[in-house]
Amino acid sequence: MRRAVLLGNADTKRTLFLKQAAEQEGLSVLFLGWKDWAEHLPDGELFLKIDPPLWRSCRLEELGQLTEAYRKELASISSVAKEKPLTFLNPPSVITELLNKRECKERLIRAGLPVTEFLDGNCGSRASDAVIRKNKDISGRVRIQNTEHLLEIMKENRVCQVFIKPVWGSGAAGVSAFRLHPGKGKMSLYTCALFKPEQGLINTKRLRCSADAEEIRQFLDRLLSLDCVVERWYAKAVYGNCAYDLRVVFQEGRVDYLLARLSKGPITNLQLNNLPLASAELGLSLKVREQIEELCQKAAAEFPGLESAGIDILLEKKNLKPRIIEMNAQGDLIYQDIYHENSIYRRQAARIKKWLSEPDG
């Protein structure tokens, strides 16, 4: 017997609106929660969609631990798939690969795809070979681990502004934009993270800006002590008086949904009270739209089995060249869609319905 199963969290928008889409397709979808999914996984052929677990903690220091627990759950699902006939919207192994911002982008770089590039990693002229070897990750790229190291790397690469992101996490957790003003030595920092002595670094939903050099240094030392990537800060395309980037929901080999995220600051995530805009309002040329589609197709092809992805795209201000900021194997929840047509989840429901109707074997 064939059945569709959603593994996720009860009463969340992800669950409710996928169920709504399934009902519109005349489908019955069995829901399983993360706490006891293994005990209740039914027999038979299953189509399994995996939604991310809910993390109650807002402490950035716990991101690695929380992600590791999630990766272990995904590994358990992969093990079950060796014994049970499971079909996935996105395989757990692919979800795992995309959780790591560094390794995901490294793969895109090796494929020659345009991305928001890492700041070239070297420890600077004063670093010993031993220090360089100690700080290298598995890709051979040097991790920047404190403010002084960051400033030295920026100086050597003649870069004045960067983004700093924890390798693990989503929803702009810990994402920070740092600018060093050439010649004056002044600094500015934009972030939705906050340091509290009793909690450490925590993620908030409010963007803050600081120009206090000592405060910024202390903050960056704490942030960079975590496992972070440092990327070049590109000037984004502008609409009106706001910069913007794009969230693409890429499903079944094509752009299924395209939304602009507008902000007067450098961080565009919508949960920070930034402005969504239908992409049609941007007036992008056919050439640019085709470039976005082609880039998403090539990026998704680097992760075999990936059927649904949220891909964040930056358009360079000077020429609208698209670059991938990051990819998410579970980036399909778009409020502007679920409260309008719910087209993303309806597409997934149609995919499940097609699978259920296919001949066995």
C-alpha positions as CSV (number, residue, x, y, z in Angstrom):
1,M,0.0,0.0,0.0
2,R,1.2,3.4,-0.9
3,R,0.9,6.3,1.6
4,A,2.0,10.0,1.8
5,V,3.7,11.0,5.1
6,L,4.7,14.4,6.4
7,L,7.3,14.4,9.1
8,G,7.3,17.7,11.0
9,N,5.7,19.7,13.7
10,A,2.0,19.8,14.6
11,D,-0.1,22.9,14.0
12,T,2.6,24.9,12.3
13,K,1.9,26.8,9.1
14,R,4.1,24.3,7.1
15,T,1.9,21.4,8.3
16,L,-1.5,23.2,8.1
17,F,-1.0,24.5,4.6
18,L,0.5,21.4,3.1
19,K,-2.5,19.5,4.6
20,Q,-4.8,22.1,3.0
21,A,-3.2,21.6,-0.4
22,A,-3.4,17.9,0.0
23,E,-7.1,18.0,0.8
24,Q,-7.7,20.1,-2.4
25,E,-6.0,17.3,-4.3
26,G,-8.2,14.7,-2.6
27,L,-5.2,13.3,-0.8
28,S,-4.8,11.9,2.7
29,V,-1.4,12.7,4.3
30,L,-0.3,11.0,7.5
31,F,1.4,13.4,9.9
32,L,4.3,12.2,12.1
33,G,6.0,14.3,14.8
34,W,9.7,14.4,15.3
35,K,9.5,13.1,18.9
36,D,8.3,9.6,18.0
37,W,8.3,9.2,14.2
38,A,10.3,6.0,14.2
39,E,7.7,4.2,16.3
40,H,4.8,5.2,14.0
41,L,6.3,4.9,10.6
42,P,3.8,2.7,8.7
43,D,4.7,-0.3,6.5
44,G,4.3,-0.2,2.7
45,E,5.6,2.2,0.1
46,L,5.9,5.7,1.5
47,F,6.3,9.2,0.0
48,L,8.0,11.2,2.8
49,K,8.3,15.0,3.1
50,I,10.6,16.1,5.8
51,D,10.0,19.5,7.5
52,P,12.6,21.0,9.9
53,P,12.3,20.5,13.6
54,L,11.4,23.5,15.8
55,W,14.2,24.9,17.9
56,R,13.2,26.7,21.0
57,S,16.6,28.0,21.8
58,C,17.7,31.4,20.5
59,R,21.3,31.0,21.7
60,L,23.8,31.1,18.8
61,E,26.3,28.9,20.8
62,E,23.7,26.1,20.6
63,L,23.2,26.2,16.8
64,G,25.9,23.6,16.2
65,Q,24.6,21.2,18.9
66,L,21.0,21.5,17.6
67,T,22.0,21.0,14.0
68,E,24.1,18.0,15.0
69,A,21.0,16.4,16.7
70,Y,19.0,17.1,13.5
71,R,21.7,15.6,11.3
72,K,21.6,12.4,13.4
73,E,17.8,12.2,12.9
74,L,18.3,12.6,9.2
75,A,20.9,9.9,9.2
76,S,18.4,7.6,11.0
77,I,15.9,8.2,8.2
78,S,18.5,7.4,5.6
79,S,19.2,4.1,7.5
80,V,15.4,3.3,7.5
81,A,15.3,4.0,3.7
82,K,17.8,1.1,3.2
83,E,15.2,-1.3,4.6
84,K,11.9,0.3,3.6
85,P,10.6,1.5,0.2
86,L,10.8,5.3,0.8
87,T,10.5,8.1,-1.8
88,F,11.4,11.6,-0.7
89,L,10.5,15.1,-1.8
90,N,14.1,15.9,-0.7
91,P,16.3,13.0,0.5
92,P,17.6,13.3,4.0
93,S,21.2,13.2,2.7
94,V,20.6,16.2,0.5
95,I,18.9,18.1,3.3
96,T,22.0,17.4,5.4
97,E,24.3,18.7,2.7
98,L,22.5,22.0,2.4
99,L,22.4,22.6,6.2
100,N,26.1,23.4,6.0
101,K,26.5,26.9,4.5
102,R,30.2,26.4,3.9
103,E,30.1,23.0,2.2
104,C,27.1,23.9,0.1
105,K,28.7,27.0,-1.3
106,E,32.0,25.2,-1.8
107,R,30.2,22.7,-4.1
108,L,28.7,25.6,-6.1
109,I,32.1,27.2,-6.4
110,R,33.6,24.0,-7.7
111,A,30.9,23.8,-10.3
112,G,31.9,27.3,-11.5
113,L,28.6,28.9,-10.5
114,P,28.4,32.6,-9.5
115,V,27.9,33.0,-5.8
116,T,28.5,35.6,-3.1
117,E,32.1,34.6,-2.7
118,F,34.0,33.8,0.5
119,L,36.7,36.2,1.5
120,D,39.9,34.6,0.4
121,G,41.3,32.7,3.4
122,N,44.8,33.3,4.4
123,C,46.1,34.1,7.9
124,G,48.1,37.1,6.7
125,S,51.8,37.7,6.3
126,R,52.5,37.5,10.1
127,A,50.9,34.1,10.6
128,S,53.0,31.0,10.9
129,D,52.5,27.9,8.8
130,A,51.4,26.0,12.0
131,V,48.7,28.6,12.6
132,I,47.5,28.4,9.0
133,R,47.3,24.6,9.2
134,K,45.4,24.7,12.5
135,N,42.8,27.1,11.2
136,K,42.1,25.4,7.8
137,D,38.8,23.7,7.2
138,I,38.4,20.5,5.2
139,S,38.2,22.5,2.0
140,G,41.6,24.1,2.7
141,R,40.1,27.5,3.4
142,V,41.3,29.3,6.4
143,R,38.7,30.1,9.1
144,I,38.7,33.7,10.4
145,Q,38.4,33.3,14.2
146,N,38.7,36.8,15.7
147,T,38.4,40.5,14.9
148,E,42.1,41.2,14.4
149,H,42.4,38.3,12.0
150,L,39.3,39.6,10.1
151,L,40.7,43.1,9.8
152,E,44.1,41.7,8.5
153,I,42.3,39.6,5.9
154,M,40.2,42.5,4.8
155,K,43.2,44.8,4.5
156,E,45.2,42.2,2.4
157,N,42.3,41.6,0.1
158,R,41.4,45.3,-0.1
159,V,37.8,44.6,1.0
160,C,35.9,47.1,3.2
161,Q,32.7,45.3,3.8
162,V,31.7,41.7,4.5
163,F,28.9,39.5,5.7
164,I,29.6,37.1,8.6
165,K,27.3,34.1,9.0
166,P,27.3,31.1,11.4
167,V,27.8,27.9,9.3
168,W,24.7,26.4,10.9
169,G,21.3,28.0,11.3
170,S,18.6,29.8,9.3
171,G,16.3,32.8,9.6
172,A,19.2,35.3,9.7
173,A,20.5,33.7,13.0
174,G,23.7,35.5,13.8
175,V,24.0,37.0,10.3
176,S,26.0,40.3,10.5
177,A,27.1,42.9,8.0
178,F,30.4,44.6,8.9
179,R,31.8,47.7,7.2
180,L,35.3,49.2,7.8
181,H,35.5,52.8,6.5
182,P,38.8,53.2,4.6
183,G,41.3,55.7,5.9
184,K,39.2,56.7,8.9
185,G,39.3,53.4,10.7
186,K,35.7,53.7,11.7
187,M,33.5,50.7,11.8
188,S,29.8,49.9,11.5
189,L,27.9,46.7,12.2
190,Y,24.4,45.6,11.3
191,T,23.1,42.5,13.0
192,C,20.0,40.9,14.6
193,A,22.2,39.1,17.2
194,L,22.6,40.5,20.7
195,F,25.0,39.7,23.5
196,K,23.6,39.1,26.9
197,P,26.0,38.2,29.7
198,E,23.7,35.6,31.2
199,Q,22.9,34.0,27.8
200,G,25.8,34.8,25.4
201,L,24.9,35.6,21.8
202,I,21.2,35.3,21.1
203,N,19.2,35.7,17.9
204,T,16.5,38.4,17.8
205,K,14.0,39.6,15.2
206,R,15.2,43.2,15.3
207,L,18.1,44.6,13.2
208,R,20.6,46.7,15.2
209,C,23.3,49.1,14.0
210,S,26.4,49.9,16.0
211,A,29.3,52.4,15.3
212,D,31.1,51.8,18.6
213,A,34.4,50.3,17.6
214,E,35.1,48.6,21.0
215,E,31.5,47.1,21.1
216,I,31.9,45.9,17.6
217,R,35.3,44.2,18.3
218,Q,33.9,42.4,21.3
219,F,30.8,41.3,19.4
220,L,32.8,40.0,16.4
221,D,35.3,38.2,18.6
222,R,32.4,36.3,20.2
223,L,30.7,35.6,16.8
224,L,33.8,34.5,15.0
225,S,34.7,32.2,17.8
226,L,31.8,30.1,16.5
227,D,32.1,28.3,13.2
228,C,31.4,31.2,10.7
229,V,31.8,31.9,7.0
230,V,32.9,35.4,5.9
231,E,31.7,36.6,2.5
232,R,32.2,39.6,0.4
233,W,29.4,42.2,0.7
234,Y,28.1,43.0,-2.8
235,A,26.0,46.1,-3.6
236,K,22.5,44.8,-4.3
237,A,20.0,45.9,-7.0
238,V,17.7,48.8,-5.9
239,Y,14.0,49.3,-6.2
240,G,12.8,52.7,-5.1
241,N,14.9,53.6,-2.1
242,C,15.5,50.0,-1.0
243,A,18.0,47.4,-1.9
244,Y,16.6,43.9,-2.6
245,D,17.5,40.3,-3.2
246,L,15.3,37.4,-4.3
247,R,13.9,34.3,-2.7
248,V,13.4,31.6,-5.4
249,V,11.4,28.5,-4.6
250,F,12.7,26.0,-7.2
251,Q,10.6,22.9,-7.7
252,E,10.5,20.1,-10.2
253,G,13.2,21.7,-12.3
254,R,11.9,25.2,-12.6
255,V,11.3,28.5,-10.8
256,D,8.0,27.9,-9.1
257,Y,7.8,31.2,-7.0
258,L,9.9,34.3,-7.1
259,L,9.7,37.0,-4.4
260,A,11.7,40.2,-3.9
261,R,12.8,41.1,-0.3
262,L,13.3,44.8,0.1
263,S,15.3,46.5,2.9
264,K,16.8,49.9,3.7
265,G,19.6,48.0,5.5
266,P,21.9,45.3,4.3
267,I,20.0,42.2,5.7
268,T,16.8,41.5,3.8
269,N,15.2,38.6,5.7
270,L,11.4,39.1,5.9
271,Q,11.2,38.2,9.6
272,L,13.1,41.4,10.3
273,N,10.1,43.5,9.2
274,N,11.5,43.9,5.7
275,L,9.2,44.3,2.7
276,P,8.1,41.6,0.3
277,L,7.4,42.5,-3.3
278,A,6.0,40.5,-6.2
279,S,8.9,40.0,-8.6
280,A,6.7,41.2,-11.5
281,E,6.9,44.7,-10.0
282,L,10.6,44.8,-10.5
283,G,10.4,44.9,-14.3
284,L,13.3,42.5,-14.7
285,S,14.2,41.8,-18.4
286,L,13.6,38.5,-20.0
287,K,17.4,38.0,-20.1
288,V,17.8,38.5,-16.4
289,R,14.9,36.1,-15.6
290,E,16.4,33.5,-17.9
291,Q,19.7,33.9,-16.1
292,I,18.1,33.4,-12.7
293,E,16.3,30.3,-14.0
294,E,19.4,28.8,-15.6
295,L,21.5,29.5,-12.4
296,C,18.9,27.8,-10.2
297,Q,18.7,24.8,-12.5
298,K,22.5,24.3,-12.5
299,A,22.7,24.8,-8.7
300,A,19.9,22.2,-8.0
301,A,21.6,19.8,-10.4
302,E,24.6,19.8,-8.1
303,F,22.5,18.0,-5.4
304,P,20.9,15.0,-7.0
305,G,17.4,14.2,-5.7
306,L,16.7,17.8,-4.7
307,E,13.2,18.5,-5.9
308,S,12.3,21.6,-3.8
309,A,14.7,24.3,-2.7
310,G,14.6,27.8,-1.5
311,I,17.5,29.7,-3.2
312,D,18.4,33.2,-2.2
313,I,19.7,35.2,-5.2
314,L,21.5,38.6,-5.2
315,L,21.4,40.8,-8.3
316,E,24.4,43.0,-8.6
317,K,23.6,46.7,-8.6
318,K,25.7,47.6,-11.5
319,N,24.6,44.9,-14.0
320,L,21.9,42.7,-12.4
321,K,24.2,39.7,-12.6
322,P,22.7,37.0,-10.4
323,R,24.7,35.3,-7.6
324,I,23.6,32.7,-5.2
325,I,23.7,33.8,-1.6
326,E,22.7,30.4,-0.1
327,M,20.4,27.4,-0.7
328,N,17.9,25.8,1.7
329,A,16.4,22.3,1.1
330,Q,13.5,23.4,3.3
331,G,12.9,26.9,2.1
332,D,9.3,26.4,0.8
333,L,7.3,28.4,3.4
334,I,6.4,31.7,1.9
335,Y,3.7,33.6,3.8
336,Q,2.8,35.7,0.7
337,D,1.9,32.5,-1.1
338,I,0.2,30.4,1.6
339,Y,-2.2,33.3,2.4
340,H,-2.9,33.9,-1.3
341,E,-2.9,30.8,-3.6
342,N,-0.8,28.3,-1.6
343,S,0.7,27.4,-5.0
344,I,4.0,26.0,-3.6
345,Y,2.3,23.4,-1.4
346,R,-0.3,22.7,-4.1
347,R,2.5,21.9,-6.5
348,Q,4.0,19.5,-3.9
349,A,0.5,17.9,-3.3
350,A,0.2,17.4,-7.1
351,R,3.6,15.7,-7.1
352,I,2.6,13.3,-4.3
353,K,-0.7,12.6,-6.1
354,K,1.2,11.7,-9.3
355,W,3.4,9.3,-7.3
356,L,0.5,7.6,-5.6
357,S,-1.1,7.0,-9.0
358,E,2.0,5.6,-10.7
359,P,2.2,1.8,-11.2
360,D,4.1,-0.1,-8.6
361,G,7.7,-1.0,-9.4
